[in-house]
């Protein structure tokens, strides 16, 4: 799917979220990445094969 140079990470790569946004809809809270992954503002993801990844926000750091 990716036509960029260098190629964007694949959907099954640990770096999948680093792919370029091809359709951004911040008003709706989601973006489609070049590798077919849909990322949501709550950090959840929908992979091209239909699997859902639960939100994975970092834990708050307390001092």
C-alpha positions in Angstrom: 0.0 0.0 0.0 2.9 2.4 0.8 4.5 4.3 -2.0 6.8 6.4 0.2 10.6 6.2 0.2 11.6 4.9 2.6 8.7 2.5 3.0 6.4 3.0 6.0 6.4 0.2 8.6 4.0 -2.6 7.9 0.8 -3.0 10.0 2.3 -6.0 11.9 5.5 -4.1 12.7 6.1 -2.8 16.3 6.6 0.6 14.7 3.3 0.5 12.8 2.1 3.8 14.3 5.0 5.6 12.6 3.4 5.3 9.2 2.2 8.4 7.4 -1.3 9.6 7.8 -3.2 9.3 4.5 -6.6 10.4 5.8 -6.9 12.4 9.1 -10.2 13.1 10.8 -9.3 14.7 14.1 -12.8 16.0 14.5 -14.0 12.3 14.6 -11.0 11.1 16.6 -9.3 8.8 14.0 -6.7 8.7 11.3 -5.9 6.1 8.5 -2.3 5.4 8.1 -0.5 4.4 4.9 -0.1 0.8 6.1 -3.9 0.4 6.5 -4.0 0.8 10.3 -6.7 3.1 11.7 -5.5 4.9 14.9 -7.9 6.5 17.3 -7.3 9.4 19.6 -7.6 7.2 22.7 -4.6 5.2 21.3 -6.6 2.2 20.2 -6.1 0.8 16.8 -7.9 -1.2 14.1 -5.6 -3.4 12.0 -6.3 -4.1 8.3 -7.2 -7.7 9.1 -10.0 -6.6 11.4 -8.2 -7.1 14.8 -8.6 -4.4 17.4 -5.8 -3.2 19.6 -7.0 -1.9 23.0 -6.0 1.7 23.9 -2.5 1.7 25.3 -1.9 5.2 26.8 1.3 5.5 28.8 0.9 5.4 32.6 1.0 8.8 34.4 4.3 9.5 36.1 3.9 10.6 39.7 6.7 12.4 41.5 
